[in-house]
Amino acid sequence: MKRRDFLKTSALGAAGLAMASGGLTSCGSPAVKPYKVGGSARMQLHFFPYELQLRHTFTVSSYSRTTTPGVQVEIAYDGFTGYGEASMPPYLGQSVESVCAFLQKVDLGQFSDPFQLEDILAYVDSLSPGDSAAKAAVDIALHDLVGKLLGQPWFRIWGLDPGKAPSTSFTIGIDTPEVVREKTLECAGLYNVLKVKVGLPGDKEMIRTIRSVTDLPLVVDANQGWKDREAALDEIFWLKEQGVLMVEQPMPAARLDDNAWITERSPLPVYADEAIQRLADLPSIRGAYHGINIKLMKCTGMREAYRMASWARAEGMRVMVGCMTETSCAVSAAAQLSPLADFADLDGNLLITNDRFSGVLVRDGRLILPDRPGIGVELI
């Protein structure tokens, strides 16, 4: 039996759970009925703009914003609906208009079998050389749909243990000492790790302000903000003394040699973010960073993200799973991969006031993956 045919007829997919003959699983719970693809059903793609409203002004080394443009996507098939989304922060260079223009070109009706993930997503990828967020929206919705047809969450289809999902960091954006102190106090009792945006002259004041109210472990993201490699290395040594665990994208991505120089000498792990987008980018940064930050909006979705994590592990690199400002839809999709990660920065849904979904939760600082089919989300 071909693997694809097996997936079509087995709602247990890669989980490999034994079924009892009496219609119950070995644990005594009702068995999930297999879903069979057939008939005249065709996938239908729907989408609409949806602007995300931030709880606080979000500032990094290069810009500030109070909203994030987005597009919500739905793929309907034979009574099932898969949800996806595109989120477009400024540095991606994409917009609601560009995403909608791309999605207008996508014809899923030509595919009768949603389980043909390789063929469908290769077709979607071929429609343009860019548009990563729009492609991610289709990818997420398709994975959600297929997971629902299988009756299983993707962490189980991938064979991952949800108990190994790490704590997620919570982001403290660049701001005045008073606001930084307020934000820190607001979240210090809820999270195990805080993420601090650095890369401007006031970095040390930011860290000292946070340290005045909490001793929680920190991770920092310079967002390419440091320009002098020796000064950056000096700051990294200082950050280590302040209880910082890792550094993300210390210098501009184009300055590969300088980032490699820092990585070679850094007392902390150094992760690439803006320096990598997709799987094809990874060989070029080998040796220049200790790890990579995988984001669905950069890499075109769950299919590519899983491949990137597998490549990084094979190369002995560390893995971080991150996000943009997103609803629980895209965050929950990324969280399916989190048991493979050393670090998780999946707080994008916690930074907004108008989430459309319930999905992944944070309990005692740790990610709790919903045991629901697909990416595990439900409309609120």
Secondary structure as GFF3:
##gff-version 3
##sequence-region A 1 380
A	DSSP	alpha_helix	3	9	.	.	.	ID=ss1
A	DSSP	three_ten_helix	13	15	.	.	.	ID=ss2
A	DSSP	beta_strand	44	49	.	.	.	ID=ss3
A	DSSP	beta_strand	52	59	.	.	.	ID=ss4
A	DSSP	beta_strand	64	68	.	.	.	ID=ss5
A	DSSP	beta_strand	70	77	.	.	.	ID=ss6
A	DSSP	beta_strand	80	87	.	.	.	ID=ss7
A	DSSP	three_ten_helix	90	92	.	.	.	ID=ss8
A	DSSP	alpha_helix	96	105	.	.	.	ID=ss9
A	DSSP	three_ten_helix	108	110	.	.	.	ID=ss10
A	DSSP	alpha_helix	117	126	.	.	.	ID=ss11
A	DSSP	alpha_helix	132	150	.	.	.	ID=ss12
A	DSSP	alpha_helix	154	157	.	.	.	ID=ss13
A	DSSP	three_ten_helix	162	164	.	.	.	ID=ss14
A	DSSP	beta_strand	169	172	.	.	.	ID=ss15
A	DSSP	alpha_helix	177	187	.	.	.	ID=ss16
A	DSSP	beta_strand	193	197	.	.	.	ID=ss17
A	DSSP	alpha_helix	203	211	.	.	.	ID=ss18
A	DSSP	beta_strand	218	221	.	.	.	ID=ss19
A	DSSP	alpha_helix	229	241	.	.	.	ID=ss20
A	DSSP	beta_strand	244	248	.	.	.	ID=ss21
A	DSSP	alpha_helix	256	265	.	.	.	ID=ss22
A	DSSP	beta_strand	270	272	.	.	.	ID=ss23
A	DSSP	three_ten_helix	279	281	.	.	.	ID=ss24
A	DSSP	alpha_helix	282	285	.	.	.	ID=ss25
A	DSSP	beta_strand	291	294	.	.	.	ID=ss26
A	DSSP	alpha_helix	296	299	.	.	.	ID=ss27
A	DSSP	alpha_helix	302	314	.	.	.	ID=ss28
A	DSSP	beta_strand	318	322	.	.	.	ID=ss29
A	DSSP	alpha_helix	328	335	.	.	.	ID=ss30
A	DSSP	three_ten_helix	338	340	.	.	.	ID=ss31
A	DSSP	beta_strand	343	345	.	.	.	ID=ss32
A	DSSP	three_ten_helix	348	351	.	.	.	ID=ss33
A	DSSP	beta_strand	357	358	.	.	.	ID=ss34
A	DSSP	beta_strand	361	363	.	.	.	ID=ss35
A	DSSP	beta_strand	366	368	.	.	.	ID=ss36
A	DSSP	beta_strand	378	379	.	.	.	ID=ss37
###
